[in-house]
Amino acid sequence: MNGETLAYQLELCNYIVDLNTKDISHEESLIAPPKGGSCLNQVLGHLTRTRNMALGTMGQKQPYSMEEFDPYDDRTGVPFSREKALPFDELRRRYKALQEPLVKAIRGMSAEALQSAPKRKMTGAPNETVGTQLATMVFHETYHVGQTGVLRRVVGKPGVVKPPPG
């Protein structure tokens, strides 16, 4: 497990989230796909909540209380509420604010720390390590970051992630 690789993947996620969300209004962020699914606000809130939680799991200071992300906690069984959604610009700010401390914490982990047993098992993998937990978190983030591109189109905006020229 390599912390530098995980950190780089989070840098890519941060870049793509910025591209896909920078010109989305709060009202647009609340538009859900016509046949069901999460809206952009819900996806970005979920990602921001997960980043905040990951910092705490790594023993770092969480900049935000977890209660602030209750509208995005999909484990409660309570449906997402547009009325309780955080303003989209605030979600974008928080997501970005978590980037540096998260990447710094991961880059600062030794190979031994990444290979160590976690304090709490989260993935159910038989040989779970701190590193495999982080790899799962990065995969989770990447999955949802891909959704932001589709949800951008759902609200009527053109795609912004383009292949390189040539």
N, C-alpha and C positions, 0 to 999 in steps of 0.2 A: 504494500500500500504506500502510495506516495502523496504526501500532503500538498506538494507543489502542483501536481496534476489536478487534485480536487479543487484547489484554490483557483487555478486557471479556468476550470469549468465554471466555477461561480462567477468569474470575471466575464465570461462569455454570456452567461445567463443575465447578468446585470445589464450588459450592453443591449441584448435583444429586448429585455423588458423595457428599457428606456426607449428604444426605437418604436416598439409596438404601442406604447402608452402615452408618449409625450404630448400628443395633440388630442387626447380623449377627454371630454368634459365629464363632470360627475354624472350628469343625466345619461350620457352615452354609456358610461361604465356600468350602468344598471340595466342595460338592455340584454336580455337573455336570448339564447338561440330559440327559434320558433317551436321546435319540437322537444324542448326541455334541455336542461343542462345549466351550468353556472354562467353568470355574467362576469365581465372583466373585474368588477369591484370585488366580487366574491373570490375569484382566483387570486388576485393580487393580495387581498386580505389574508387568504389562506397561506400564501407564500411568505408574507411578512410575519405572520404568526409563527410559522415553522422556523424561520430564521431566528426570531427572538428566542424561541424555545431551545433551539440548537445551541445558542450562546450559553444559556443557563446550564444545559446538559454538559457542556465542556468546562463548566466551572467559571465562566466569564460573567460579568455583570450584564444583566438584561436591561437595555435602555428603557423598555416599556413594560408595564405590568401586563401579565397574561390576561387579566380580566378585560383590558381594553380591546382584546381580540375575541371576546366571547361571540360576537356575531359571525365569526369565521371558524368557530370550533365545530367541525362536522361530526365530532364524537357525541355531541349532546342529543342528537336526534331532533333538535329544534330547527325548523326550516329557516333558511336565510331570510332576513327581513330588510327590505330596502330602507325602511325608516331608521333602522339601527346601524346601517352601513356608515363607515367612516367616509368623510369627503375624499374623493379619489386623489386629489393633489396631496392630501395628507398621507394617504397610503403610499403614494409614489415617493414622497419624502422619507417616510419611515423605512421603506424597502431599501432605498439608496443609503440611508444612514447606517443600516445594519451591514452593508457590504464590507467596509473597511475593518470593523472589529471581527467579523466572521472570518474573512480571509487571513487576517493577521493571526488569529488564534489557530487556524488550521496550519498555516505556514510555520508557526512556532512549535508545532508538535513534533517530537522526535519519532524516529521509526519505532522505537520501543513503545512509546505511548500509543501510537497507532495500532500496534500489534497486541496491546494489552486487552484484558477482559474489561468490558464496560461495567460501570457500577450498576446499571439496570439494563436488562435485555429489552430490546425494542423490536427487532426484526423477526425473531423466532428462528434465525439461522443457528444450526447446532454449534458452529465454531465462531460465533459472533465476536467481533472485536470492536474497539473504538473506531478503527479505520473502516470496517465494513458498515458500521452505522453511518459514518460520514458519507461513504460511497452511496448508500441507500438514500440519504438525505439529498445528495447532489442529483441522483437519478430522479427522485421525486420532484425536485425543483425543475429539472430539465423537461420532464413530462409536462408540467403545468406551464412552463415558459412557452412551449410549443402551442399550447391552447391559446395563449395571448394573441398569437398571429391569426388564428382562425376567428377568435372573438373580435378582433379589430375589424375583420371583414364583415362580421355579423352586424356591427354598428354602422356599416356603410363606408368605412375608410378603405383606401387601397392598401395592398400589402407593401411593406417597406423593407423586408429582408429579401435582397436580390442576389443572384449569383454574380460572381466577379465578372467584369467585362472580358470579352475575348473568348 
